[in-house]
Amino acid sequence: MAQSLSKVYLHIIFGTKNWQPTIKDPYDEKLFAYIAGVCNSVDCAAIAVNGYLNHAHVLCRLAKNITISDLLETLKKRSSKWMKEQHESLENFYWQNGYAAFGIEEDSVERVSRYIRNQAVHHARVNYREEIIGLVKEHGVEYDERYFWK
């Protein structure tokens, strides 16, 4: 084939270092908008970006010229730097090393996008631990829970 074609939707979740609840007003919405901008800057079209206190969700279309790990490295590095520049109280803002990334079928994009946009409502019922374990199980990913919370 003379050209490269792809259409891969990803739902990505990553958390703050030590699960610290540092994603708060007035920086939360700006942080999520910044992450969306970073996605777009590397040709990974951001569809929905949101989160809640200690984690972020990103739904994007993966560009054909970037790996998932390179995308996450870019998102985390740039957004962590941006957060630290917002206020001196955020100078120790960091993301965890790991992440979860799930391929999403095109007919699920709207449902996952709604889910991401409604994180505050969702987390009134379900804590992050229950959420991530549920998503991992839903997608049939094998995991060792001992490494989730370090």
BELQUI-V859999 format. One record per residue. N is the residue number from 1. PHI is phi in radians with two decimals (999 if undefined). Layout:
# BELQUI-V859999
N | PHI
N | PHI
This chain:
# BELQUI-V859999
1 | 999
2 | -1.46
3 | -2.39
4 | -1.79
5 | -2.23
6 | -2.77
7 | -2.62
8 | -2.09
9 | -1.68
10 | -2.14
11 | -1.87
12 | -2.03
13 | -2.30
14 | -2.57
15 | -2.01
16 | -1.31
17 | -0.98
18 | 0.98
19 | 1.01
20 | -1.17
21 | -1.40
22 | -1.76
23 | -1.66
24 | -2.32
25 | -1.06
26 | -1.71
27 | -1.72
28 | -1.07
29 | -1.10
30 | -1.16
31 | -1.07
32 | -1.14
33 | -1.14
34 | -1.12
35 | -1.05
36 | -1.05
37 | -1.12
38 | -1.12
39 | -0.94
40 | -1.08
41 | -1.20
42 | -1.90
43 | 1.12
44 | -1.83
45 | -0.96
46 | -1.33
47 | -1.81
48 | -2.64
49 | -2.41
50 | -2.87
51 | 3.14
52 | -2.76
53 | 0.94
54 | -2.24
55 | -2.77
56 | -2.19
57 | -2.06
58 | -2.29
59 | -2.00
60 | -2.54
61 | -1.77
62 | -1.20
63 | -1.17
64 | -1.31
65 | -2.02
66 | -2.44
67 | -1.52
68 | -1.06
69 | -1.13
70 | -1.18
71 | -1.06
72 | -1.13
73 | -1.04
74 | -1.15
75 | -1.03
76 | -1.18
77 | -1.09
78 | -1.19
79 | -1.26
80 | -1.12
81 | -1.06
82 | -1.07
83 | -1.05
84 | -1.08
85 | -1.41
86 | -1.34
87 | -2.87
88 | -1.06
89 | -1.20
90 | -1.82
91 | -1.11
92 | -1.83
93 | -1.32
94 | -2.51
95 | -1.69
96 | -1.08
97 | -1.20
98 | -1.51
99 | -2.86
100 | -2.11
101 | -2.38
102 | -2.19
103 | -1.27
104 | -2.09
105 | -1.20
106 | -1.01
107 | -1.31
108 | -1.80
109 | -1.03
110 | -1.14
111 | -1.10
112 | -1.17
113 | -1.07
114 | -1.07
115 | -1.01
116 | -1.18
117 | -1.12
118 | -1.83
119 | -1.08
120 | -1.08
121 | -1.14
122 | -1.03
123 | -1.38
124 | -1.26
125 | -1.90
126 | -2.27
127 | -1.43
128 | -1.06
129 | -1.02
130 | -1.12
131 | -1.09
132 | -1.20
133 | -1.13
134 | -1.07
135 | -1.17
136 | -1.09
137 | -1.16
138 | -0.99
139 | -1.62
140 | 1.18
141 | -1.62
142 | -1.31
143 | -2.67
144 | -2.08
145 | -1.04
146 | -1.03
147 | -1.63
148 | -1.20
149 | -1.89
150 | -1.65
